[in-house]
């Protein structure tokens, strides 16, 4: 005996232009029937929150699946899986598609080469899927947009829940962010961590979906924007604070990446900051009421 609830959606062409659309959501538990072998035309994320079973790869190798775990079903790739026939498992699934899947795959949020991913905790992804299920009612006027937006959130939740990532963040990325403003080359950063350049590139690509150089540049430009918006420091002083001794080079780099020179960014984004600028992330509950 097994229990199943599912709903399928058919977003229109205009909704596909949002980048991601939800094609279906389902909740199932118990000794569910075997799935496949089959091949899909869209992505499906299957979150196993309890129980165990197996997943068989296209070459016939069978892997044990133990909760909490994620099954990535990717378009064009045959798959075959099932829970334990006696104890079953508890699963939730979301089907989705859209042009943004290409970028999410490039960034490592969707992993076609890792069909079975161990999770540290399924609670976060399951909470997002529950919201998708609640939004998927027929009379919801926001149905396609609300469920599509939640798919973005689900991909973030699945990334955060991966068992091979530390819950409080990747230590290499945290160290790079901490030292981003120091006069250090990428090779210097690698040496500080006892890594080769190739090992650092692999670690940063896996954790942030980009190269170490791009990661450091993002940290530096983010801080430069804050200083431009909240202080009256000269551009040359800001350049030095974020790690660039040559203000002209900093300005060219800023303009190329941001799309406007630092002076124009300041003119558009400058804010009066009574009492100075704080680096502490505020809790929305403690914000003063006007």
Backbone bond lengths (Angstrom), bond angles and torsions (degrees), N, CA, C in turn:
res aa  C-N    CA-C-N  psi(-1)  N-CA   C-N-CA  omega(-1)  CA-C   N-CA-C  phi
1 X - - - 1.469 - - 1.526 109.26 -
2 X 1.334 117.09 131.60 1.452 119.75 176.64 1.523 108.97 -136.07
3 X 1.315 115.22 163.17 1.453 121.04 -175.88 1.525 109.11 -125.14
4 X 1.312 116.48 131.74 1.458 121.32 -174.60 1.523 110.92 -138.41
5 X 1.334 114.78 136.58 1.467 121.76 167.93 1.515 106.79 -133.06
6 X 1.327 117.99 133.23 1.451 120.09 177.66 1.514 110.34 -153.24
7 X 1.308 114.60 156.50 1.460 121.09 177.35 1.517 108.38 -143.01
8 X 1.341 116.15 136.29 1.454 121.18 179.36 1.521 109.98 -112.34
9 X 1.340 116.04 143.69 1.452 122.64 -174.61 1.530 109.99 -122.23
10 X 1.338 115.34 152.81 1.466 121.03 179.69 1.518 109.30 -130.62
11 X 1.338 117.96 78.42 1.469 120.52 -179.86 1.522 111.21 -64.40
12 X 1.327 115.85 148.76 1.454 121.10 179.50 1.517 112.59 -80.66
13 X 1.332 116.77 172.04 1.476 120.67 -178.69 1.519 113.46 -56.57
14 X 1.331 118.53 -37.50 1.466 120.09 -178.25 1.529 110.64 -65.21
15 X 1.341 117.42 -34.45 1.456 120.43 179.68 1.534 111.26 -70.46
16 X 1.327 117.16 -32.47 1.461 119.72 177.87 1.525 110.85 -62.31
17 X 1.318 116.93 -27.94 1.464 119.55 -179.62 1.529 112.13 -72.12
18 X 1.333 117.67 -8.27 1.463 120.48 174.13 1.531 111.46 -72.15
19 X 1.315 117.82 -15.59 1.466 121.29 177.24 1.512 113.96 112.48
20 X 1.326 116.92 -43.87 1.460 122.20 177.21 1.521 109.34 -137.04
21 X 1.317 116.56 138.78 1.462 120.95 173.36 1.524 108.59 -132.11
22 X 1.308 115.18 148.65 1.458 121.59 177.19 1.527 108.74 -89.60
23 X 1.318 116.24 129.72 1.464 121.39 -179.90 1.523 112.58 -103.26
24 X 1.326 116.38 -14.87 1.457 118.33 -179.68 1.513 111.64 176.58
25 X 1.323 115.61 156.95 1.454 121.72 179.23 1.522 107.36 -145.53
26 X 1.338 115.70 143.28 1.448 118.57 -179.03 1.511 112.29 -152.68
27 X 1.332 115.76 154.13 1.468 123.65 177.35 1.520 106.80 -130.87
28 X 1.324 116.93 127.72 1.455 121.30 -177.35 1.527 109.71 -143.54
29 X 1.339 116.25 150.30 1.454 119.05 173.68 1.515 109.92 -153.70
30 X 1.337 113.86 158.61 1.452 119.92 179.98 1.522 111.57 108.40
31 X 1.324 117.59 -170.10 1.467 122.33 177.43 1.528 110.47 -76.71
32 X 1.315 116.38 74.97 1.463 122.44 -174.90 1.528 111.24 -68.20
33 X 1.327 117.69 155.69 1.470 120.17 179.11 1.526 111.53 -70.06
34 X 1.309 116.34 159.29 1.460 122.79 178.40 1.525 110.32 -64.61
35 X 1.338 115.90 140.44 1.459 121.98 177.55 1.522 108.71 -104.51
36 X 1.339 116.06 125.78 1.452 121.56 175.92 1.520 113.20 87.11
37 X 1.343 114.10 -168.97 1.464 126.98 4.14 1.530 111.88 -63.24
38 X 1.319 115.99 139.20 1.450 121.23 179.00 1.528 108.76 -155.91
39 X 1.336 115.40 166.86 1.461 122.40 177.64 1.517 108.12 -133.41
40 X 1.340 116.52 133.75 1.463 121.59 -177.55 1.527 111.25 -105.48
41 X 1.337 115.05 162.92 1.467 121.49 176.00 1.517 111.94 -100.13
42 X 1.327 117.68 -0.70 1.463 121.21 -177.85 1.526 109.15 -141.37
43 X 1.330 115.73 173.79 1.462 121.61 -179.51 1.529 110.95 -84.65
44 X 1.333 116.32 146.50 1.457 122.26 171.14 1.527 108.07 -138.69
45 X 1.318 116.36 130.64 1.460 122.10 172.22 1.521 107.36 -104.01
46 X 1.330 117.01 121.22 1.465 122.72 179.56 1.526 107.71 -111.19
47 X 1.325 116.50 115.01 1.458 121.75 -178.44 1.525 108.76 -100.94
48 X 1.331 116.66 118.72 1.466 122.71 178.60 1.524 107.36 -99.24
49 X 1.327 116.92 112.63 1.467 119.86 -175.93 1.514 113.84 -97.62
50 X 1.325 118.20 -18.31 1.461 120.90 174.61 1.519 109.17 -156.77
51 X 1.337 115.48 154.81 1.454 119.92 179.80 1.518 112.49 94.59
52 X 1.318 115.70 -170.63 1.455 121.49 -178.70 1.523 109.54 -151.83
53 X 1.327 114.80 170.31 1.454 120.52 179.96 1.516 109.42 -179.49
54 X 1.331 117.26 -146.51 1.460 120.63 -178.30 1.525 110.38 -145.60
55 X 1.337 113.89 158.78 1.460 122.09 174.71 1.525 107.10 -134.71
56 X 1.330 116.40 131.80 1.462 120.78 -179.29 1.512 110.16 -110.15
57 X 1.334 116.90 126.63 1.457 122.65 -179.63 1.531 110.13 -78.24
58 X 1.334 117.65 165.25 1.464 120.13 -178.69 1.525 114.35 -57.88
59 X 1.347 117.59 -24.87 1.468 119.81 179.97 1.524 112.42 -87.85
60 X 1.335 116.66 7.61 1.454 120.00 174.76 1.508 115.79 91.87
61 X 1.327 118.47 0.11 1.463 120.52 179.05 1.528 109.74 -80.32
62 X 1.308 116.77 132.39 1.465 121.55 -177.94 1.519 109.84 -105.40
63 X 1.330 116.20 130.31 1.458 122.32 -179.72 1.522 110.05 -114.77
64 X 1.314 115.88 142.63 1.459 120.33 175.68 1.526 109.39 -76.33
65 X 1.316 116.48 136.53 1.463 122.59 177.06 1.522 107.55 -113.83
66 X 1.318 115.88 122.02 1.462 121.31 179.38 1.524 108.70 -125.31
67 X 1.323 116.63 128.08 1.462 121.28 -178.96 1.527 111.29 -66.04
68 X 1.334 117.37 149.97 1.463 126.42 -1.85 1.524 111.08 -81.02
69 X 1.324 115.49 138.18 1.456 119.67 -175.64 1.521 110.11 -152.81
70 X 1.318 114.42 162.28 1.461 122.46 177.90 1.510 108.58 -123.40
71 X 1.331 116.74 133.81 1.454 122.36 170.57 1.527 107.97 -106.76
72 X 1.340 116.21 121.97 1.464 120.72 174.99 1.521 108.46 -94.37
73 X 1.305 117.47 116.73 1.465 121.99 174.13 1.519 106.47 -104.85
74 X 1.328 117.30 113.34 1.451 121.04 -173.99 1.522 110.92 -110.39
75 X 1.333 117.24 151.11 1.467 120.99 -176.18 1.528 112.10 -58.75
76 X 1.313 115.07 136.32 1.452 120.72 175.04 1.507 115.61 80.72
77 X 1.345 117.75 -1.91 1.471 120.87 -178.07 1.532 108.85 -108.13
78 X 1.329 118.69 118.03 1.473 120.04 179.07 1.531 111.12 -62.15
79 X 1.317 115.57 144.29 1.453 119.53 177.39 1.528 109.85 -144.08
80 X 1.334 114.71 160.10 1.461 121.75 -174.63 1.527 106.16 -157.65
81 X 1.340 117.93 119.95 1.461 118.97 -177.50 1.522 110.26 -155.35
82 X 1.335 114.67 165.49 1.472 120.22 179.39 1.513 109.54 -167.10
83 X 1.333 117.04 151.67 1.466 120.30 171.97 1.514 110.61 -79.55
84 X 1.325 115.50 169.77 1.458 120.56 174.64 1.532 108.63 -55.57
85 X 1.335 118.56 130.39 1.469 120.41 -175.33 1.520 114.62 -65.63
86 X 1.320 117.67 -17.05 1.469 120.56 -178.77 1.524 111.16 -98.76
87 X 1.338 116.34 -53.79 1.468 120.05 -175.05 1.520 112.84 -89.19
88 X 1.335 116.72 -26.83 1.458 119.58 -179.52 1.524 112.49 71.24
89 X 1.325 115.49 -167.21 1.464 121.05 173.73 1.511 109.53 -152.50
90 X 1.324 115.83 170.97 1.461 123.04 178.60 1.520 106.60 -108.83
91 X 1.323 116.76 118.56 1.458 120.00 -177.77 1.528 111.27 -128.71
92 X 1.319 114.32 152.81 1.459 122.27 171.38 1.514 106.43 -133.51
93 X 1.313 118.53 138.49 1.460 119.54 -178.13 1.524 110.99 -133.66
94 X 1.324 114.64 152.00 1.461 122.41 175.51 1.517 107.62 -136.48
95 X 1.326 116.40 127.01 1.455 122.08 174.31 1.513 109.49 -99.07
96 X 1.328 116.88 141.76 1.460 119.46 -177.39 1.521 110.61 -156.22
97 X 1.316 115.51 162.78 1.457 121.40 177.01 1.517 108.54 -156.47
98 X 1.313 116.03 176.45 1.463 120.64 178.78 1.513 111.51 136.46
99 X 1.329 116.99 160.63 1.466 120.47 -177.99 1.519 114.27 -61.93
100 X 1.341 117.83 -24.24 1.473 120.07 -179.35 1.524 112.35 -69.20
101 X 1.337 118.15 -15.55 1.476 119.13 179.28 1.529 111.20 -62.94
102 X 1.335 116.53 -30.20 1.466 119.47 178.74 1.522 110.60 -63.68
103 X 1.331 116.14 -44.58 1.465 120.21 -179.61 1.521 110.97 -69.44
104 X 1.330 117.59 -41.88 1.463 119.78 178.60 1.529 110.99 -62.00
105 X 1.335 117.15 -33.66 1.463 120.30 176.88 1.524 110.21 -69.32
106 X 1.330 116.50 -42.99 1.467 120.60 178.60 1.524 111.11 -60.97
107 X 1.329 117.38 -35.78 1.461 121.86 -179.28 1.527 112.81 -81.31
108 X 1.332 117.23 -8.12 1.458 119.97 177.90 1.513 115.05 90.61
109 X 1.325 117.97 7.43 1.469 120.15 177.64 1.531 110.74 -77.56
110 X 1.311 117.51 -33.23 1.459 123.32 172.15 1.521 106.62 -109.11
111 X 1.339 116.65 130.22 1.459 120.10 -172.32 1.533 110.95 -125.00
112 X 1.322 116.91 87.49 1.475 119.16 -179.61 1.528 113.30 -60.24
113 X 1.341 116.59 -28.08 1.468 119.48 -178.65 1.524 112.98 -83.00
114 X 1.336 117.68 -4.48 1.468 121.53 178.64 1.529 108.51 -126.05
115 X 1.333 117.34 78.89 1.467 119.24 -177.09 1.517 114.25 -65.40
116 X 1.345 116.87 -24.23 1.460 121.21 177.99 1.528 107.75 -120.52
117 X 1.333 116.31 119.45 1.463 121.95 -177.23 1.524 108.76 -123.42
118 X 1.316 117.12 124.24 1.456 120.88 175.90 1.526 109.63 -71.95
119 X 1.321 116.49 136.91 1.458 122.32 177.43 1.525 109.66 -110.18
120 X 1.319 115.50 149.33 1.463 119.09 175.31 1.522 110.68 -78.46
121 X 1.334 115.89 -29.99 1.466 121.26 -178.09 1.522 107.35 -163.18
122 X 1.322 116.91 132.76 1.456 120.63 -179.47 1.519 112.75 -92.49
123 X 1.331 118.25 -1.16 1.468 120.62 -173.16 1.527 112.12 -63.01
124 X 1.331 117.31 -44.02 1.462 120.02 -178.62 1.514 112.72 -62.13
125 X 1.346 118.58 -54.58 1.465 119.50 176.55 1.521 113.47 -59.44
126 X 1.339 117.92 -38.72 1.462 119.70 179.63 1.526 111.57 -64.59
127 X 1.334 117.64 -34.87 1.462 120.12 178.26 1.528 110.90 -64.94
128 X 1.338 116.72 -39.49 1.469 119.73 177.98 1.525 110.18 -66.64
129 X 1.327 116.83 -42.84 1.468 119.93 179.29 1.520 110.69 -63.12
130 X 1.323 117.32 -35.92 1.469 120.03 177.16 1.525 110.71 -62.86
131 X 1.351 116.78 -37.67 1.462 119.47 177.51 1.521 111.39 -67.81
132 X 1.324 116.50 -37.05 1.467 119.85 176.12 1.522 109.99 -62.47
133 X 1.333 116.13 -43.18 1.462 120.08 179.84 1.526 111.17 -62.23
134 X 1.337 117.13 -40.92 1.468 119.68 179.36 1.529 111.15 -68.02
135 X 1.343 116.12 -34.18 1.470 119.35 -179.05 1.519 112.35 -76.34
136 X 1.326 117.51 -17.34 1.459 121.14 -173.01 1.521 113.53 -84.25
137 X 1.324 117.13 25.67 1.466 119.46 176.58 1.532 109.35 -77.89
138 X 1.308 115.84 148.38 1.469 121.09 -172.75 1.519 112.99 -63.00
139 X 1.328 117.83 -30.82 1.459 120.16 -174.81 1.531 112.86 -92.12
140 X 1.329 117.96 10.73 1.457 120.92 -179.25 1.533 109.53 -80.44
141 X 1.333 119.31 113.47 1.465 119.93 -179.07 1.521 113.12 -68.37
142 X 1.343 116.97 -16.50 1.463 121.55 179.50 1.522 111.46 -101.22
143 X 1.308 117.56 14.85 1.463 123.49 -169.23 1.527 113.52 -47.32
144 X 1.332 118.19 -59.90 1.466 120.98 -172.74 1.524 111.95 -68.06
145 X 1.343 116.71 -40.39 1.459 119.66 -178.24 1.531 110.49 -71.94
146 X 1.326 116.78 -43.16 1.463 120.22 -178.15 1.523 111.52 -65.55
147 X 1.327 118.18 -43.69 1.460 120.10 179.81 1.535 110.86 -71.16
148 X 1.343 117.43 -36.20 1.457 119.84 177.43 1.516 111.83 -64.12
149 X 1.336 116.89 -42.96 1.460 120.58 178.22 1.529 110.40 -62.16
150 X 1.332 116.47 -36.62 1.462 119.86 -179.27 1.520 112.22 -69.82
151 X 1.332 117.98 -25.85 1.466 119.79 176.35 1.526 109.69 -64.55
152 X 1.341 117.27 -39.99 1.465 119.79 174.44 1.534 109.70 -57.41
153 X 1.318 115.44 -45.99 1.472 120.29 -179.41 1.523 110.87 -63.46
154 X 1.329 116.60 -37.63 1.468 120.18 -179.99 1.526 110.97 -63.54
155 X 1.327 117.22 -42.00 1.462 119.84 179.98 1.527 111.20 -62.53
156 X 1.332 116.35 -36.41 1.467 120.04 176.03 1.529 110.11 -67.61
157 X 1.326 116.84 -43.86 1.469 120.66 -179.33 1.528 111.34 -63.22
158 X 1.325 116.81 -39.13 1.458 120.30 178.75 1.529 110.87 -66.98
159 X 1.315 116.20 -39.24 1.460 119.67 177.27 1.528 110.61 -63.15
160 X 1.327 115.98 -44.40 1.462 120.44 -178.89 1.529 111.65 -65.63
161 X 1.331 117.62 -29.91 1.465 121.37 -174.79 1.521 113.55 -86.90
162 X 1.329 118.57 -2.58 1.455 120.16 -179.41 1.526 111.04 -59.63
163 X 1.315 116.27 133.71 1.462 120.58 -176.12 1.519 112.58 -68.97
164 X 1.348 117.35 -21.23 1.464 119.10 -178.31 1.519 112.50 -88.78
165 X 1.327 117.60 6.01 1.455 121.37 175.91 1.528 108.94 -115.77
166 X 1.321 116.31 137.77 1.464 119.80 179.64 1.524 109.59 -66.76
167 X 1.336 118.76 138.26 1.465 120.88 -177.24 1.516 113.78 -62.40
168 X 1.343 117.64 -26.92 1.466 119.53 -179.17 1.523 111.88 -99.00
169 X 1.328 117.36 16.07 1.453 120.92 176.18 1.516 112.85 108.51
170 X 1.316 115.52 157.82 1.452 122.11 -179.55 1.525 109.50 -72.05
171 X 1.328 118.63 124.91 1.469 120.22 -177.46 1.528 113.05 -62.16
172 X 1.326 117.45 -32.81 1.468 119.65 178.62 1.522 110.02 -67.03
173 X 1.330 117.46 -44.17 1.463 120.65 179.54 1.526 110.76 -65.60
174 X 1.320 116.94 -39.07 1.465 119.89 179.12 1.523 110.88 -63.72
175 X 1.328 116.50 -39.65 1.457 120.00 179.05 1.519 111.48 -68.94
176 X 1.328 117.06 -39.44 1.465 120.22 177.35 1.523 110.61 -62.50
177 X 1.336 116.58 -42.95 1.470 119.97 179.14 1.522 110.92 -64.14
178 X 1.312 116.68 -38.17 1.467 120.99 -179.64 1.522 111.39 -66.25
179 X 1.335 116.86 -37.63 1.459 121.22 -174.50 1.529 112.92 -101.91
180 X 1.341 117.01 9.81 1.463 120.14 -171.90 1.522 113.33 -60.66
181 X 1.337 117.70 -28.58 1.468 120.30 -174.28 1.526 112.92 -91.93
182 X 1.319 116.41 0.69 1.454 119.58 178.78 1.525 110.18 -83.11
183 X 1.340 117.73 152.98 1.467 120.63 -179.97 1.525 111.15 -75.01
184 X 1.324 115.82 72.02 1.457 121.97 -177.44 1.522 109.99 -125.24
185 X 1.317 116.42 139.99 1.461 120.87 174.13 1.524 108.89 -82.30
186 X 1.329 115.81 168.91 1.463 119.35 176.21 1.526 109.76 -60.68
187 X 1.322 116.44 -37.05 1.472 119.63 177.45 1.532 111.01 -63.42
188 X 1.344 116.85 -37.32 1.467 120.26 176.77 1.521 110.84 -62.00
189 X 1.342 116.28 -43.72 1.466 119.95 178.74 1.525 110.61 -61.83
190 X 1.327 116.58 -42.39 1.470 120.05 179.41 1.527 109.96 -61.14
191 X 1.335 116.43 -44.92 1.453 120.01 -179.55 1.511 112.56 -62.49
192 X 1.339 117.14 -37.00 1.462 120.53 179.62 1.519 111.17 -62.36
193 X 1.335 116.84 -29.67 1.462 121.00 -179.58 1.529 112.30 -95.60
194 X 1.359 116.09 3.95 1.457 118.64 -178.48 1.509 112.73 67.71
195 X 1.350 116.44 31.85 1.456 121.42 -176.82 1.521 109.81 -118.74
196 X 1.322 115.60 155.45 1.453 119.84 168.13 1.526 108.00 -78.63
197 X 1.335 116.56 166.96 1.461 119.60 177.00 1.530 110.90 -59.54
198 X 1.326 116.14 -40.65 1.465 120.03 -179.53 1.524 110.91 -63.61
199 X 1.326 116.75 -40.86 1.468 120.36 179.72 1.521 111.08 -66.08
200 X 1.337 116.74 -39.54 1.467 119.26 177.88 1.517 110.55 -65.94
201 X 1.327 117.22 -43.01 1.469 119.86 178.62 1.524 110.59 -59.19
202 X 1.324 116.57 -43.06 1.468 120.30 -179.85 1.522 110.77 -63.80
203 X 1.327 116.75 -43.52 1.463 120.50 -178.40 1.517 111.81 -65.08
204 X 1.332 117.12 -42.48 1.464 119.88 -178.57 1.525 110.42 -72.42
205 X 1.323 117.05 -39.99 1.463 120.09 177.53 1.517 110.21 -60.62
206 X 1.330 116.50 -41.32 1.465 120.73 -180.00 1.528 111.65 -68.27
207 X 1.329 116.50 -37.23 1.457 119.35 -176.19 1.508 114.78 -86.85
208 X 1.349 117.71 -34.03 1.466 120.43 -173.72 1.518 113.62 -123.14
209 X 1.328 117.74 -7.91 1.449 120.19 177.92 1.517 114.33 75.72
210 X 1.337 117.69 20.20 1.459 120.75 179.97 1.519 109.30 -149.56
211 X 1.324 116.38 177.51 1.458 120.57 178.68 1.524 109.95 -79.62
212 X 1.348 118.46 160.31 1.459 119.98 175.48 1.524 112.62 -57.22
213 X 1.320 117.39 -39.24 1.462 121.05 -179.93 1.522 110.90 -60.96
214 X 1.343 116.92 -45.73 1.464 120.45 179.74 1.522 111.28 -67.82
215 X 1.329 116.74 -35.84 1.467 119.43 178.99 1.523 110.49 -64.41
216 X 1.339 117.01 -46.71 1.459 120.83 178.97 1.522 111.06 -63.93
217 X 1.330 116.63 -39.42 1.464 120.06 178.63 1.521 110.71 -62.35
218 X 1.325 117.60 -41.58 1.457 120.31 178.96 1.515 112.18 -61.73
219 X 1.336 116.71 -43.46 1.471 120.80 178.56 1.523 110.17 -61.93
220 X 1.325 117.66 -44.25 1.458 121.63 -178.37 1.530 111.80 -65.90
221 X 1.326 116.57 -44.23 1.464 118.80 -178.80 1.524 111.62 -69.35
222 X 1.321 117.50 -35.37 1.470 119.91 176.84 1.531 110.19 -59.10
223 X 1.344 115.84 -45.43 1.465 119.30 179.70 1.524 111.12 -67.89
224 X 1.322 117.23 -38.88 1.460 120.32 178.28 1.533 110.77 -60.55
225 X 1.313 117.29 -40.41 1.472 120.66 177.85 1.524 110.70 -61.78
226 X 1.326 116.92 -42.66 1.465 120.16 179.01 1.522 111.09 -60.76
227 X 1.334 116.29 -44.12 1.468 120.02 -179.27 1.523 111.68 -68.52
228 X 1.309 117.62 -36.25 1.466 120.70 177.15 1.521 110.81 -65.81
229 X 1.333 116.59 -39.64 1.464 120.37 -175.69 1.516 112.70 -78.55
230 X 1.340 117.88 -31.83 1.463 119.63 -169.26 1.518 114.97 -113.16
231 X 1.331 117.49 -1.49 1.461 119.24 179.03 1.528 109.75 -133.59
232 X 1.320 115.09 171.62 1.462 120.77 175.22 1.524 111.00 -108.43
233 X 1.313 116.92 18.94 1.457 120.87 178.29 1.528 110.53 -59.42
234 X 1.318 118.39 140.76 1.467 120.47 174.92 1.530 110.70 -61.71
235 X 1.322 115.94 153.99 1.460 120.82 -179.22 1.523 110.66 -58.23
236 X 1.344 117.27 -38.09 1.458 120.14 -179.78 1.527 111.10 -62.66
237 X 1.334 117.28 -39.56 1.459 120.81 179.24 1.521 110.77 -67.59
238 X 1.328 116.37 -39.09 1.467 120.41 178.24 1.517 109.80 -65.10
239 X 1.324 116.78 -41.83 1.459 120.49 178.27 1.524 110.44 -56.09
240 X 1.337 116.63 -45.61 1.465 119.65 -179.63 1.521 110.98 -65.58
241 X 1.323 117.18 -38.73 1.469 120.24 -178.26 1.527 112.13 -63.75
242 X 1.325 117.24 -30.26 1.468 119.63 -178.10 1.527 112.34 -100.43
243 X 1.337 116.70 10.19 1.463 118.82 170.17 1.507 117.52 106.93
244 X 1.364 118.45 12.69 1.462 120.12 -178.54 1.525 109.86 -120.33
245 X 1.321 116.46 117.31 1.461 120.43 178.82 1.529 112.37 -77.24
246 X 1.323 116.47 -22.67 1.470 121.32 -179.00 1.525 108.94 -101.62
247 X 1.348 119.14 103.62 1.470 120.62 -177.91 1.523 113.45 -63.78
248 X 1.339 117.25 -30.64 1.466 119.44 178.51 1.529 110.47 -66.41
249 X 1.332 115.70 -42.16 1.465 119.49 177.79 1.522 109.98 -64.29
250 X 1.342 116.52 -42.49 1.461 120.57 177.48 1.523 110.61 -58.20
251 X 1.328 117.47 -45.02 1.465 120.94 -178.32 1.524 111.18 -63.62
252 X 1.327 116.65 -41.10 1.470 119.07 178.18 1.529 110.74 -64.77
253 X 1.329 115.92 -43.50 1.469 120.37 179.35 1.521 110.76 -63.11
254 X 1.329 117.07 -45.03 1.457 122.14 179.38 1.526 110.08 -60.43
255 X 1.327 116.41 -46.35 1.470 120.89 -177.86 1.521 111.17 -63.15
256 X 1.330 116.44 -41.94 1.462 120.16 -178.55 1.522 111.18 -65.71
257 X 1.325 117.45 -41.34 1.461 119.97 -176.08 1.527 112.64 -83.48
258 X 1.329 118.17 -39.65 1.468 121.64 -175.25 1.524 111.75 -86.87
259 X 1.336 116.90 -28.27 1.460 119.81 -179.66 1.507 113.97 97.81
260 X 1.327 117.05 2.16 1.461 121.87 177.10 1.521 107.84 -156.98
261 X 1.337 117.81 154.92 1.465 119.52 179.48 1.526 111.61 -71.37
262 X 1.335 117.79 160.80 1.468 120.94 -178.55 1.523 113.51 -55.70
263 X 1.329 118.41 -39.57 1.462 121.07 -177.85 1.523 110.65 -63.21
264 X 1.320 116.57 -41.01 1.471 119.52 179.35 1.528 110.59 -68.72
265 X 1.343 116.47 -39.44 1.463 119.07 177.27 1.522 109.79 -59.47
266 X 1.322 116.93 -44.29 1.466 120.39 179.13 1.517 110.96 -61.24
267 X 1.320 118.35 -42.04 1.461 121.55 -179.19 1.524 111.46 -61.88
268 X 1.328 116.47 -34.02 1.466 120.28 -178.17 1.528 112.56 -83.30
269 X 1.332 117.46 -34.66 1.459 120.53 -168.24 1.523 115.41 -112.05
270 X 1.335 118.41 -0.53 1.461 120.40 -176.78 1.519 111.11 -58.04
271 X 1.328 116.57 135.96 1.461 122.91 -179.75 1.528 109.56 -129.70
272 X 1.319 116.03 143.06 1.455 120.34 170.69 1.523 107.64 -76.39
273 X 1.323 116.35 127.94 1.458 120.50 -175.84 1.523 109.18 -120.75
274 X 1.333 118.05 87.36 1.468 119.88 178.54 1.528 110.86 -59.98
275 X 1.319 115.53 131.15 1.463 119.40 177.73 1.510 114.42 80.34
276 X 1.343 117.11 0.74 1.455 119.66 177.63 1.517 113.06 94.59
277 X 1.304 114.51 172.97 1.464 122.69 -174.77 1.520 110.30 -93.61
278 X 1.330 116.72 136.18 1.460 121.08 179.57 1.516 109.94 -109.14
279 X 1.338 115.83 138.74 1.462 120.88 175.69 1.528 112.09 -91.80
280 X 1.319 117.73 -6.93 1.467 120.35 -178.60 1.519 110.32 -79.93
281 X 1.320 115.79 130.06 1.471 120.49 179.34 1.525 107.80 -70.65
282 X 1.333 118.38 123.03 1.466 119.25 -177.41 1.514 112.83 -76.57
283 X 1.296 114.95 151.61 1.470 121.30 171.41 1.526 106.38 -86.68
284 X 1.357 118.25 124.24 1.463 119.23 -178.39 1.517 113.35 -53.16
285 X 1.331 116.94 -28.01 1.462 120.03 -178.72 1.515 113.42 -71.13
286 X 1.329 117.44 -17.61 1.460 119.23 -177.40 1.525 112.24 -105.59
287 X 1.340 117.70 4.19 1.444 119.41 178.79 1.525 109.97 -65.98
288 X 1.321 117.53 137.89 1.475 119.32 -179.61 1.515 111.37 -67.16
289 X 1.311 115.32 145.38 1.469 120.32 177.24 1.515 109.87 -92.63
290 X 1.319 114.74 138.48 1.473 119.62 -179.36 1.530 109.30 -82.99
